[in-house]
Amino acid sequence: MDLIAIAENTVKIILILGLPSLIVSMIIGLIISIFQAVTQVSDASLAFVPKVIIVSIFILISFPWIGDHIITYTKDLWDIILVFGQ
């Protein structure tokens, strides 16, 4: 495995771990935008606070899954470092 493959795997793991939170944030933002359009309420905190709370709860719920991926990736990376070191 070369450095390009390591970089590709790093980007892949970042996308795999980051996209679910971003998707949840986008869905919540869309729901709040529809609510604001229907009720004609345009308050910035109405869009920000629910997103922060719901995404934080989602991250806490998915933290074991995220941790498993990070631990596996770190172990694989250390194995690669050992191979490069020989």
N, C-alpha and C positions, 0 to 999 in steps of 0.2 A: 504494500500500500504506500503510495507516495503522498506528498503534501497536498496535492490537488484533491485527491480522494478524501483526505482528512477535512479539508475545507468544505468540500461538498457535503460530507456527512454532518459537519457542524451546522451548515445552513439548513440542511434537512431537518435536524433535530430542533433547531430554533423555530422553523415553520410549523412542525408538528405540535410543539408545545405552545406556541403563541396563537395560532389560528383559532382554536376553540374559544378563547377568551375574546378575541376580536370579533368573532361571529356573534357571540352572545351580546357584546356591546353594540354591534350594528343592529341586531334585532330589537334590543331594548330602545335604542335611539329611534328606530323607525316607528315603533309603537308609540313612543312619547311624542314624536313629530306629528303623527296622525292625531293623537289626542289634542295636541296644541292647535292643530289646524281646525279640528272640529269645534273646540271650545273657544278658540281665538284668545287663548292665554299665552302670552309670550314672555315667560319668565325664564331667565338663564338657569337659575338654580333648579327649576323643575326638570330640566334636561340633564343636569349634571349629577345631582344627588342620587336619584334612583339608579343611574348607570354605575356609579361608584359602588353603591351598596350591593347591587345584584352581581356585578362582575367580581367583587371581593368575595361574596358568598360562593360564586361558581369556582373561583380559584381555590378557596378553602376546601370545597367538596372534591375537586379534582386534584388536590395536592398529592395524595398517594400515587396516582397515576403519573403525575409529573415527576415525582421523586423517583419512581421506578425507572422511568426513561433516563433521567439524569444519572442515576447510579450505574445503569447498564452502559451508557455512553462513556462515563468516566472510566469504568473498568476496561472497556475496549480501548480507550485512548491510552491508558497506562500500559496495556499489553503492547500496543503499537510502539510506544516510547521505549519499552524494553527491547523490542526487536530492532529499532533504530540504534539503540545504544550498544549493540553487540558488534 
